[in-house]
């Protein structure tokens, strides 16, 4: 019987790792973690680009956030509100109606053609504005439709109210204490255009301020970006924008209700 001590072979994997092996393993793990971290950042960046692109497309064709930059539509819309503009409201043959609150491009009616700006700066600001993160372009405005093509809009009647086609408009949405207008006017809205005014009449530059200019302050219907349907931000003011029955008795120029 062999009584000499037998040396059992040990599994190399169970043997204590040398410093060199530990260092090699540490390098491999560090490299793997770095690769995963880099991949994670790339995926996050790619996802961010896709989400931004999707939001911009949604904003361009369906609903666009719009930052209210002034108090011209108080009390309904306040400075800093982010409203949601429904771009499909007039997309399928429907046109703006009296009482609608609309966002429109005032180029050619409210403002002159804007000066050219740095393309990159313009794109960056335009993208931020489209997401409601920056003030809108200086050519974009938000106002209420008072008259549509063919309407005769007069201010003011014996009671100090605006008349549309001979019918007084009970404008309960006006800023408290404001008169319907401090300046008299009597216009017939050209076909295919709109007569628009702010709800805070004493703090609104609107169609009244452009009577002596080409177009007479009327805004072409095809310049309307969309209808304001909701207040989306701040959360405490999240609500659908209420409609108005102020024009319920107004008939069209031909006497028909419209």
Backbone as CSV, one residue per row, in Angstrom:
resi,resn,N_x,N_y,N_z,CA_x,CA_y,CA_z,C_x,C_y,C_z
1,UNK,0.861,-1.185,0.000,0.000,0.000,0.000,0.888,1.223,0.000
2,UNK,0.559,2.073,-0.929,1.393,3.269,-1.071,0.993,4.261,0.002
3,UNK,1.899,4.537,0.872,1.598,5.436,1.988,2.103,6.840,1.756
4,UNK,2.699,7.091,0.607,3.178,8.439,0.331,1.993,9.383,0.098
5,UNK,2.090,10.580,0.606,0.986,11.536,0.415,0.747,11.787,-1.074
6,UNK,-0.556,11.763,-1.393,-0.907,11.977,-2.797,-1.284,13.432,-3.004
7,UNK,-0.758,14.005,-4.074,-1.048,15.403,-4.412,-2.209,15.443,-5.399
8,UNK,-3.358,15.895,-4.923,-4.554,15.957,-5.768,-4.472,17.166,-6.692
9,UNK,-4.885,16.961,-7.948,-4.904,18.068,-8.897,-6.092,18.981,-8.586
10,UNK,-5.850,20.253,-8.590,-6.911,21.193,-8.277,-7.403,21.876,-9.561
11,UNK,-8.689,22.194,-9.540,-9.266,22.922,-10.673,-8.617,24.299,-10.751
12,UNK,-8.020,24.635,-11.888,-7.337,25.930,-12.015,-8.250,27.098,-11.651
13,UNK,-9.569,26.925,-11.901,-10.474,28.037,-11.626,-10.643,28.290,-10.151
14,UNK,-10.327,27.259,-9.325,-10.485,27.421,-7.890,-9.206,27.885,-7.226
15,UNK,-8.142,27.951,-7.996,-6.875,28.381,-7.426,-6.898,29.880,-7.195
16,UNK,-6.216,30.329,-6.160,-6.187,31.775,-5.897,-5.631,32.518,-7.103
17,UNK,-6.290,33.596,-7.456,-5.851,34.376,-8.615,-4.624,35.175,-8.259
18,UNK,-3.734,35.240,-9.203,-2.528,36.024,-8.986,-2.859,37.483,-9.198
19,UNK,-1.978,38.359,-8.791,-2.200,39.786,-8.977,-2.347,40.147,-10.429
20,UNK,-1.566,39.447,-11.270,-1.619,39.729,-12.704,-2.986,39.386,-13.270
21,UNK,-3.538,38.185,-12.831,-4.841,37.760,-13.333,-5.940,38.711,-12.858
22,UNK,-5.834,39.124,-11.580,-6.842,40.048,-11.057,-6.830,41.368,-11.828
23,UNK,-5.662,41.853,-12.130,-5.535,43.098,-12.875,-6.145,42.982,-14.254
24,UNK,-5.885,41.835,-14.906,-6.432,41.608,-16.249,-7.950,41.576,-16.213
25,UNK,-8.467,40.874,-15.182,-9.921,40.769,-15.072,-10.541,42.144,-14.798
26,UNK,-9.894,42.919,-13.973,-10.381,44.257,-13.652,-10.422,45.139,-14.893
27,UNK,-9.399,45.034,-15.720,-9.351,45.812,-16.956,-10.493,45.423,-17.879
28,UNK,-10.734,44.083,-17.979,-11.808,43.613,-18.850,-13.166,44.126,-18.367
29,UNK,-13.413,44.035,-17.045,-14.682,44.494,-16.493,-14.856,45.996,-16.696
30,UNK,-13.785,46.721,-16.478,-13.833,48.170,-16.649,-14.151,48.532,-18.090
31,UNK,-13.515,47.793,-19.033,-13.770,48.034,-20.450,-15.209,47.730,-20.816
32,UNK,-15.747,46.616,-20.239,-17.127,46.235,-20.535,-18.100,47.281,-20.008
33,UNK,-17.870,47.726,-18.761,-18.745,48.736,-18.174,-18.684,50.034,-18.963
34,UNK,-17.474,50.411,-19.407,-17.325,51.619,-20.210,-18.075,51.512,-21.520
35,UNK,-17.988,50.303,-22.138,-18.701,50.085,-23.401,-20.205,50.206,-23.200
36,UNK,-20.722,49.577,-22.119,-22.151,49.629,-21.840,-22.590,51.053,-21.527
37,UNK,-21.727,51.774,-20.786,-22.064,53.143,-20.448,-22.126,54.000,-21.705
38,UNK,-21.166,53.818,-22.594,-21.159,54.561,-23.846,-22.362,54.218,-24.703
39,UNK,-22.704,52.912,-24.734,-23.864,52.478,-25.501,-25.125,53.083,-24.929
40,UNK,-25.209,53.141,-23.588,-26.375,53.701,-22.925,-26.551,55.165,-23.283
41,UNK,-25.462,55.922,-23.266,-25.545,57.334,-23.615,-25.956,57.511,-25.068
42,UNK,-25.431,56.671,-25.944,-25.793,56.774,-27.358,-27.264,56.471,-27.562
43,UNK,-27.742,55.434,-26.855,-29.157,55.106,-26.972,-30.029,56.228,-26.427
44,UNK,-29.624,56.797,-25.296,-30.391,57.897,-24.703,-30.427,59.096,-25.639
45,UNK,-29.267,59.393,-26.245,-29.205,60.520,-27.176,-30.080,60.251,-28.402
46,UNK,-29.994,59.022,-28.912,-30.814,58.661,-30.067,-32.294,58.736,-29.748
47,UNK,-32.663,58.247,-28.549,-34.064,58.294,-28.133,-34.530,59.739,-27.996
48,UNK,-33.639,60.588,-27.441,-33.986,62.001,-27.302,-34.247,62.659,-28.643
49,UNK,-33.404,62.334,-29.640,-33.574,62.895,-30.979,-34.901,62.427,-31.588
50,UNK,-35.204,61.144,-31.422,-36.456,60.607,-31.979,-37.675,61.239,-31.327
51,UNK,-37.636,61.387,-29.994,-38.766,61.988,-29.278,-38.948,63.440,-29.711
52,UNK,-37.841,64.176,-29.814,-37.925,65.574,-30.238,-38.494,65.692,-31.645
53,UNK,-38.023,64.819,-32.545,-38.523,64.840,-33.919,-40.022,64.538,-33.962
54,UNK,-40.448,63.556,-33.151,-41.870,63.199,-33.111,-42.710,64.365,-32.586
55,UNK,-42.210,65.035,-31.540,-42.925,66.181,-30.984,-43.015,67.326,-31.984
56,UNK,-41.924,67.558,-32.718,-41.930,68.627,-33.719,-42.915,68.324,-34.845
57,UNK,-42.971,67.065,-35.270,-43.927,66.678,-36.312,-45.361,66.828,-35.807
58,UNK,-45.592,66.393,-34.569,-46.922,66.521,-33.965,-47.300,67.996,-33.861
59,UNK,-46.328,68.815,-33.457,-46.555,70.252,-33.318,-46.814,70.905,-34.665
60,UNK,-46.148,70.416,-35.704,-46.276,71.023,-37.028,-47.623,70.734,-37.679
61,UNK,-48.217,69.580,-37.369,-49.412,69.168,-38.103,-50.662,68.950,-37.260
62,UNK,-50.533,68.783,-35.944,-51.703,68.423,-35.134,-51.985,69.460,-34.041
63,UNK,-51.165,69.489,-33.016,-51.356,70.420,-31.895,-50.021,71.073,-31.563
64,UNK,-50.024,72.397,-31.514,-48.788,73.123,-31.221,-48.918,73.891,-29.914
65,UNK,-47.960,73.717,-28.994,-47.941,74.577,-27.801,-47.571,76.001,-28.215
66,UNK,-48.165,76.963,-27.534,-47.916,78.370,-27.866,-47.823,79.142,-26.561
67,UNK,-46.708,79.815,-26.354,-46.487,80.580,-25.140,-47.127,81.967,-25.279
68,UNK,-47.995,82.313,-24.347,-48.651,83.622,-24.379,-47.661,84.682,-23.899
69,UNK,-47.268,85.615,-24.788,-46.198,86.553,-24.437,-46.669,87.871,-23.834
70,UNK,-47.983,88.170,-23.914,-48.456,89.468,-23.449,-49.828,89.322,-22.793
71,UNK,-50.315,90.436,-22.250,-51.608,90.412,-21.573,-52.770,90.819,-22.455
72,UNK,-52.613,90.773,-23.777,-53.661,91.270,-24.675,-54.921,90.409,-24.677
73,UNK,-54.831,89.172,-24.148,-56.005,88.297,-24.126,-56.484,88.006,-22.698
74,UNK,-56.055,88.826,-21.761,-56.565,88.672,-20.392,-58.045,89.060,-20.357
75,UNK,-58.833,88.465,-19.455,-58.415,87.570,-18.378,-58.347,86.098,-18.764
76,UNK,-58.853,85.743,-19.953,-58.895,84.328,-20.325,-57.529,83.694,-20.448
77,UNK,-56.596,84.394,-21.106,-55.236,83.903,-21.296,-54.270,84.871,-20.633
78,UNK,-53.405,84.337,-19.786,-52.492,85.173,-19.021,-51.056,85.004,-19.501
79,UNK,-50.239,86.012,-19.219,-48.834,85.967,-19.610,-48.171,84.717,-19.023
80,UNK,-47.479,83.958,-19.866,-46.800,82.748,-19.416,-47.609,81.474,-19.600
81,UNK,-48.908,81.593,-19.903,-49.707,80.396,-20.191,-49.146,79.699,-21.433
82,UNK,-49.168,78.368,-21.397,-48.890,77.588,-22.605,-50.225,77.049,-23.093
83,UNK,-50.672,77.568,-24.224,-51.928,77.078,-24.774,-51.631,76.039,-25.842
84,UNK,-52.618,75.211,-26.124,-52.479,74.184,-27.155,-53.337,74.582,-28.341
85,UNK,-52.685,74.767,-29.471,-53.342,75.257,-30.678,-53.718,74.078,-31.570
86,UNK,-55.001,73.933,-31.821,-55.519,72.845,-32.647,-55.336,73.188,-34.121
87,UNK,-54.370,72.539,-34.769,-54.080,72.837,-36.173,-54.997,72.091,-37.146
88,UNK,-55.798,71.186,-36.620,-56.726,70.452,-37.475,-58.097,71.119,-37.522
89,UNK,-58.293,72.148,-36.677,-59.608,72.768,-36.563,-60.118,73.316,-37.894
90,UNK,-59.207,73.858,-38.718,-59.608,74.464,-39.987,-58.950,73.767,-41.176
91,UNK,-58.548,72.518,-40.963,-57.781,71.816,-41.989,-58.667,71.181,-43.061
92,UNK,-59.930,70.922,-42.760,-60.763,70.144,-43.689,-61.978,70.946,-44.155
93,UNK,-61.716,72.170,-44.567,-62.791,72.976,-45.149,-63.520,73.873,-44.167
94,UNK,-63.338,73.672,-42.866,-63.971,74.524,-41.869,-63.172,75.805,-41.709
95,UNK,-63.844,76.931,-41.580,-63.162,78.207,-41.429,-63.423,78.794,-40.047
96,UNK,-62.565,79.707,-39.599,-62.759,80.332,-38.293,-64.136,80.969,-38.173
97,UNK,-64.705,80.871,-36.974,-66.019,81.434,-36.694,-65.893,82.609,-35.736
98,UNK,-66.898,83.479,-35.738,-66.918,84.575,-34.769,-66.820,83.997,-33.347
99,UNK,-65.952,84.598,-32.554,-65.781,84.144,-31.174,-64.618,83.205,-30.977
100,UNK,-64.113,82.595,-32.052,-62.952,81.702,-31.927,-61.722,82.503,-31.504
101,UNK,-60.887,81.886,-30.662,-59.582,82.456,-30.332,-58.566,81.751,-31.213
102,UNK,-57.854,82.506,-32.020,-56.963,81.909,-33.021,-55.544,82.449,-32.892
103,UNK,-54.594,81.634,-33.335,-53.202,82.061,-33.497,-52.971,82.196,-34.995
104,UNK,-52.338,83.287,-35.394,-52.137,83.528,-36.824,-50.793,84.196,-37.067
105,UNK,-50.348,84.081,-38.300,-49.131,84.759,-38.762,-49.545,86.135,-39.277
106,UNK,-49.066,87.166,-38.585,-49.470,88.522,-38.933,-48.617,89.188,-39.995
107,UNK,-47.742,88.419,-40.645,-46.901,88.989,-41.701,-47.771,89.545,-42.829
108,UNK,-47.573,90.810,-43.143,-48.333,91.421,-44.221,-49.611,92.088,-43.763
109,UNK,-50.074,91.786,-42.545,-51.283,92.425,-42.040,-50.995,93.213,-40.762
110,UNK,-50.299,92.582,-39.814,-49.965,93.252,-38.565,-48.524,93.744,-38.540
111,UNK,-47.643,93.069,-39.265,-46.223,93.434,-39.281,-45.686,93.333,-40.706
112,UNK,-44.605,94.050,-40.944,-43.932,93.960,-42.229,-43.166,92.640,-42.312
113,UNK,-42.693,92.327,-43.508,-41.876,91.131,-43.690,-40.666,91.213,-42.765
114,UNK,-40.441,90.192,-41.903,-39.330,90.262,-40.947,-37.975,90.237,-41.649
115,UNK,-36.982,90.847,-41.007,-35.623,90.816,-41.552,-35.054,89.412,-41.421
116,UNK,-34.157,89.067,-42.324,-33.535,87.750,-42.297,-32.634,87.613,-41.074
117,UNK,-32.647,86.434,-40.460,-31.792,86.191,-39.316,-30.904,84.993,-39.586
118,UNK,-29.944,84.786,-38.695,-29.056,83.640,-38.821,-29.882,82.364,-38.926
119,UNK,-29.679,81.531,-39.974,-30.498,80.333,-40.161,-30.480,79.390,-38.958
120,UNK,-29.299,79.192,-38.360,-29.195,78.292,-37.217,-29.960,78.847,-36.027
121,UNK,-29.808,80.164,-35.778,-30.530,80.796,-34.673,-32.031,80.720,-34.910
122,UNK,-32.436,80.976,-36.163,-33.851,80.913,-36.494,-34.431,79.530,-36.309
123,UNK,-33.667,78.509,-36.732,-34.150,77.141,-36.587,-34.268,76.756,-35.115
124,UNK,-33.246,77.121,-34.326,-33.247,76.775,-32.905,-34.410,77.438,-32.184
125,UNK,-34.607,78.737,-32.450,-35.707,79.442,-31.799,-37.052,78.901,-32.274
126,UNK,-37.150,78.614,-33.570,-38.399,78.082,-34.105,-38.760,76.745,-33.484
127,UNK,-37.751,75.871,-33.305,-37.998,74.562,-32.697,-38.437,74.720,-31.245
128,UNK,-37.763,75.629,-30.508,-38.120,75.853,-29.103,-39.528,76.443,-28.993
129,UNK,-39.862,77.371,-29.892,-41.198,77.971,-29.879,-42.265,76.935,-30.227
130,UNK,-41.940,76.031,-31.151,-42.892,74.992,-31.553,-43.204,74.033,-30.422
131,UNK,-42.273,73.924,-29.456,-42.478,73.060,-28.301,-42.986,73.843,-27.099
132,UNK,-43.243,75.138,-27.279,-43.739,75.963,-26.195,-42.692,76.347,-25.183
133,UNK,-41.411,76.223,-25.550,-40.314,76.506,-24.623,-39.768,77.916,-24.776
134,UNK,-40.169,78.608,-25.817,-39.687,79.967,-26.051,-40.846,80.810,-26.560
135,UNK,-40.675,82.137,-26.472,-41.716,83.015,-26.973,-41.902,82.785,-28.474
136,UNK,-43.134,82.941,-28.962,-43.375,82.731,-30.391,-42.656,83.776,-31.224
137,UNK,-42.623,83.532,-32.517,-42.018,84.509,-33.432,-42.759,85.834,-33.306
138,UNK,-42.050,86.929,-33.580,-42.652,88.248,-33.464,-43.784,88.459,-34.457
139,UNK,-43.899,87.568,-35.420,-44.962,87.693,-36.424,-46.211,86.894,-36.043
140,UNK,-46.162,86.134,-34.949,-47.303,85.317,-34.531,-48.112,86.044,-33.455
141,UNK,-49.441,85.987,-33.584,-50.336,86.685,-32.661,-51.480,85.771,-32.250
142,UNK,-52.079,86.078,-31.089,-53.276,85.366,-30.650,-54.361,86.413,-30.372
143,UNK,-55.520,86.266,-31.025,-56.623,87.222,-30.894,-57.953,86.469,-31.035
144,UNK,-59.034,87.200,-30.787,-60.378,86.629,-30.944,-60.993,87.126,-32.255
145,UNK,-61.645,86.228,-32.971,-62.320,86.589,-34.223,-63.614,87.329,-33.877
146,UNK,-63.751,88.546,-34.394,-64.955,89.344,-34.169,-65.820,89.380,-35.426
147,UNK,-65.176,89.442,-36.577,-65.918,89.454,-37.831,-65.255,88.583,-38.873
148,UNK,-66.073,87.957,-39.726,-65.560,87.134,-40.830,-65.894,87.829,-42.145
149,UNK,-65.418,87.271,-43.247,-65.591,87.897,-44.552,-67.022,88.313,-44.842
150,UNK,-67.204,89.579,-45.215,-68.527,90.104,-45.547,-69.223,90.797,-44.391
151,UNK,-68.788,90.553,-43.151,-69.412,91.171,-41.976,-69.148,92.669,-41.935
152,UNK,-70.136,93.399,-41.464,-69.932,94.814,-41.148,-69.760,94.918,-39.629
153,UNK,-68.597,95.404,-39.210,-68.294,95.525,-37.787,-68.201,97.004,-37.454
154,UNK,-68.991,97.417,-36.448,-69.097,98.828,-36.101,-68.872,99.013,-34.606
155,UNK,-68.179,100.071,-34.250,-68.043,100.444,-32.851,-68.189,101.960,-32.742
156,UNK,-69.111,102.354,-31.925,-69.925,101.461,-31.091,-71.374,101.937,-31.170
157,UNK,-72.299,101.135,-30.668,-73.699,101.543,-30.692,-73.987,102.490,-29.527
158,UNK,-75.256,102.832,-29.335,-75.622,103.791,-28.293,-75.271,103.293,-26.891
159,UNK,-75.201,101.980,-26.730,-74.859,101.417,-25.422,-73.363,101.154,-25.289
160,UNK,-72.584,101.554,-26.303,-71.137,101.372,-26.243,-70.671,99.977,-26.609
161,UNK,-71.523,99.196,-27.278,-71.174,97.821,-27.652,-70.784,97.739,-29.122
162,UNK,-69.951,96.746,-29.441,-69.610,96.457,-30.826,-70.827,95.833,-31.501
163,UNK,-71.061,96.235,-32.734,-72.134,95.646,-33.527,-71.540,94.857,-34.689
164,UNK,-72.118,93.705,-34.968,-71.750,92.910,-36.138,-73.022,92.675,-36.939
165,UNK,-73.027,93.196,-38.146,-74.205,93.093,-39.017,-75.470,93.625,-38.326
166,UNK,-75.300,94.722,-37.591,-76.437,95.388,-36.956,-76.869,94.794,-35.631
167,UNK,-76.189,93.743,-35.159,-76.537,93.120,-33.888,-75.460,93.407,-32.845
168,UNK,-75.900,93.897,-31.675,-74.960,94.198,-30.601,-74.379,92.893,-30.048
169,UNK,-73.083,92.925,-29.708,-72.381,91.752,-29.176,-72.127,91.970,-27.685
170,UNK,-72.620,91.037,-26.876,-72.446,91.124,-25.423,-71.129,90.440,-25.052
171,UNK,-70.046,91.199,-25.028,-68.704,90.643,-24.871,-68.327,90.475,-23.388
172,UNK,-68.849,89.456,-22.769,-68.590,89.215,-21.342,-67.169,88.739,-21.078
173,UNK,-66.448,88.363,-22.123,-65.074,87.880,-21.956,-64.072,89.020,-21.825
174,UNK,-64.514,90.284,-21.985,-63.587,91.412,-21.941,-62.963,91.580,-20.553
175,UNK,-61.768,92.133,-20.547,-61.074,92.454,-19.299,-61.932,93.423,-18.493
176,UNK,-62.035,93.157,-17.182,-62.918,93.955,-16.332,-62.561,95.445,-16.417
177,UNK,-63.562,96.251,-16.703,-63.368,97.691,-16.768,-63.044,98.212,-18.159
178,UNK,-62.725,97.335,-19.098,-62.391,97.767,-20.462,-63.656,98.086,-21.261
179,UNK,-63.562,99.141,-22.076,-64.613,99.421,-23.050,-64.359,98.556,-24.283
180,UNK,-65.410,98.224,-25.033,-65.208,97.436,-26.255,-64.184,98.050,-27.196
181,UNK,-64.121,99.372,-27.239,-63.083,100.053,-28.013,-63.118,101.539,-27.674
182,UNK,-61.927,102.108,-27.541,-61.856,103.555,-27.291,-61.823,104.324,-28.600
183,UNK,-61.594,103.633,-29.690,-61.543,104.268,-31.015,-62.724,103.777,-31.848
184,UNK,-63.492,104.685,-32.438,-64.622,104.273,-33.278,-64.140,103.708,-34.616
185,UNK,-64.903,102.800,-35.180,-64.589,102.273,-36.515,-65.855,101.709,-37.139
186,UNK,-65.841,101.625,-38.428,-66.968,101.079,-39.191,-66.370,100.451,-40.441
187,UNK,-66.261,99.126,-40.451,-65.602,98.459,-41.574,-66.431,97.275,-42.069
188,UNK,-66.218,96.945,-43.321,-66.758,95.700,-43.891,-65.566,94.789,-44.128
189,UNK,-65.593,93.619,-43.508,-64.461,92.696,-43.569,-64.369,92.109,-44.977
190,UNK,-63.220,92.269,-45.645,-63.076,91.702,-46.997,-63.244,90.183,-47.000
191,UNK,-63.733,89.664,-48.088,-63.912,88.218,-48.229,-62.573,87.497,-48.041
192,UNK,-62.613,86.385,-47.344,-61.406,85.589,-47.126,-60.513,86.114,-46.022
193,UNK,-61.017,87.074,-45.241,-60.215,87.628,-44.154,-61.016,87.654,-42.854
194,UNK,-60.340,88.048,-41.770,-60.949,88.102,-40.441,-60.647,89.439,-39.782
195,UNK,-61.604,89.928,-38.995,-61.377,91.085,-38.131,-61.161,90.539,-36.726
196,UNK,-60.009,90.798,-36.139,-59.659,90.193,-34.861,-59.309,91.266,-33.829
197,UNK,-59.641,90.969,-32.560,-59.360,91.903,-31.480,-58.973,91.123,-30.227
198,UNK,-58.198,91.764,-29.353,-57.836,91.155,-28.088,-58.942,91.328,-27.071
199,UNK,-58.977,90.476,-26.049,-59.989,90.590,-24.993,-59.654,91.713,-24.003
200,UNK,-58.377,92.030,-23.876,-57.960,93.155,-23.035,-57.789,94.348,-23.971
201,UNK,-58.901,94.963,-24.316,-58.927,95.940,-25.406,-57.982,97.119,-25.181
202,UNK,-57.807,97.530,-23.927,-56.932,98.681,-23.676,-55.458,98.296,-23.699
203,UNK,-55.182,96.994,-23.860,-53.795,96.515,-23.869,-53.543,95.604,-25.067
204,UNK,-54.258,95.871,-26.150,-54.152,94.993,-27.312,-53.963,95.796,-28.588
205,UNK,-52.915,95.457,-29.309,-52.734,95.997,-30.657,-53.328,94.960,-31.615
206,UNK,-54.413,95.335,-32.265,-55.125,94.358,-33.089,-55.585,95.009,-34.391
207,UNK,-56.656,94.496,-34.981,-57.091,94.999,-36.284,-57.354,96.497,-36.272
208,UNK,-57.776,97.042,-35.123,-58.064,98.481,-35.035,-56.837,99.336,-35.312
209,UNK,-55.663,98.808,-34.942,-54.432,99.599,-35.061,-53.868,99.626,-36.477
210,UNK,-54.481,98.887,-37.383,-53.920,98.788,-38.735,-54.930,99.224,-39.795
211,UNK,-55.905,100.019,-39.377,-56.957,100.447,-40.312,-56.415,101.218,-41.501
212,UNK,-55.369,102.025,-41.284,-54.854,102.851,-42.367,-53.807,102.177,-43.227
213,UNK,-53.539,100.901,-42.973,-52.495,100.202,-43.722,-53.105,99.303,-44.795
214,UNK,-52.284,98.822,-45.727,-52.803,97.881,-46.732,-53.471,96.682,-46.050
215,UNK,-54.664,96.355,-46.488,-55.409,95.262,-45.859,-56.323,95.740,-44.768
216,UNK,-56.116,96.972,-44.290,-57.023,97.562,-43.309,-57.134,96.823,-41.995
217,UNK,-56.100,96.043,-41.630,-56.133,95.329,-40.358,-56.757,93.951,-40.429
218,UNK,-57.320,93.596,-41.584,-57.925,92.275,-41.742,-56.844,91.217,-41.949
219,UNK,-57.045,90.052,-41.366,-56.068,88.958,-41.422,-56.552,87.890,-42.406
220,UNK,-55.775,87.547,-43.416,-56.194,86.488,-44.347,-56.430,85.162,-43.617
221,UNK,-57.495,84.490,-43.989,-57.829,83.213,-43.348,-56.693,82.207,-43.493
222,UNK,-56.003,82.240,-44.652,-54.934,81.260,-44.866,-53.691,81.541,-44.025
223,UNK,-53.707,82.638,-43.255,-52.608,82.927,-42.338,-52.884,82.399,-40.927
224,UNK,-54.067,81.838,-40.735,-54.423,81.304,-39.414,-53.697,79.984,-39.191
225,UNK,-53.000,79.888,-38.076,-52.237,78.678,-37.735,-53.136,77.636,-37.093
226,UNK,-54.069,78.066,-36.268,-54.975,77.125,-35.621,-55.821,77.811,-34.567
227,UNK,-56.682,77.023,-33.939,-57.603,77.535,-32.908,-57.093,77.142,-31.527
228,UNK,-57.152,78.068,-30.594,-56.747,77.774,-29.214,-57.882,77.020,-28.536
229,UNK,-57.613,75.756,-28.181,-58.648,74.922,-27.566,-58.393,74.618,-26.099
230,UNK,-57.131,74.668,-25.660,-56.827,74.295,-24.278,-55.725,75.181,-23.710
231,UNK,-55.753,75.334,-22.386,-54.609,75.869,-21.657,-53.904,74.657,-21.071
232,UNK,-52.652,74.439,-21.474,-51.953,73.222,-21.063,-51.010,73.404,-19.891
233,UNK,-50.583,74.645,-19.639,-49.600,74.891,-18.578,-49.746,76.337,-18.117
234,UNK,-49.574,76.625,-16.835,-49.213,75.716,-15.735,-50.349,74.751,-15.380
235,UNK,-49.982,73.683,-14.664,-50.943,72.620,-14.385,-52.171,73.131,-13.646
236,UNK,-51.966,74.145,-12.798,-53.093,74.682,-12.047,-54.128,75.371,-12.918
237,UNK,-53.754,75.686,-14.163,-54.682,76.341,-15.090,-55.094,75.432,-16.249
238,UNK,-54.738,74.144,-16.138,-55.097,73.199,-17.202,-56.607,73.160,-17.367
239,UNK,-57.090,73.531,-18.538,-58.530,73.529,-18.796,-58.779,73.692,-20.291
240,UNK,-59.959,73.279,-20.719,-60.376,73.567,-22.092,-60.816,75.028,-22.147
241,UNK,-60.496,75.706,-23.233,-60.890,77.105,-23.374,-62.392,77.157,-23.655
242,UNK,-63.092,77.885,-22.814,-64.539,77.958,-22.952,-64.942,78.739,-24.200
243,UNK,-65.988,78.273,-24.849,-66.519,78.999,-25.992,-67.334,80.197,-25.515
244,UNK,-67.887,80.938,-26.436,-68.697,82.107,-26.081,-69.990,82.098,-26.892
245,UNK,-71.054,82.563,-26.248,-72.327,82.698,-26.969,-72.608,84.155,-27.321
246,UNK,-71.553,84.986,-27.283,-71.717,86.418,-27.520,-72.273,86.724,-28.912
247,UNK,-72.030,85.823,-29.869,-72.410,86.081,-31.255,-73.648,85.272,-31.679
248,UNK,-74.359,84.730,-30.703,-75.462,83.815,-31.038,-76.591,84.502,-31.813
249,UNK,-76.743,85.812,-31.616,-77.818,86.528,-32.318,-77.354,87.165,-33.622
250,UNK,-76.045,87.042,-33.912,-75.506,87.678,-35.113,-75.834,86.833,-36.336
251,UNK,-76.344,87.475,-37.356,-76.611,86.788,-38.616,-75.544,87.170,-39.623
252,UNK,-75.476,86.416,-40.720,-74.533,86.730,-41.778,-74.952,87.996,-42.511
253,UNK,-74.105,88.487,-43.386,-74.427,89.706,-44.145,-75.717,89.583,-44.938
254,UNK,-76.072,88.339,-45.297,-77.291,88.116,-46.076,-78.503,87.856,-45.174
255,UNK,-78.298,87.971,-43.853,-79.404,87.759,-42.921,-79.490,86.354,-42.384
256,UNK,-78.690,85.429,-42.927,-78.730,84.052,-42.442,-77.801,83.909,-41.237
257,UNK,-78.189,83.024,-40.318,-77.321,82.768,-39.160,-76.093,82.004,-39.611
258,UNK,-74.919,82.387,-39.063,-73.707,81.713,-39.453,-72.588,82.034,-38.507
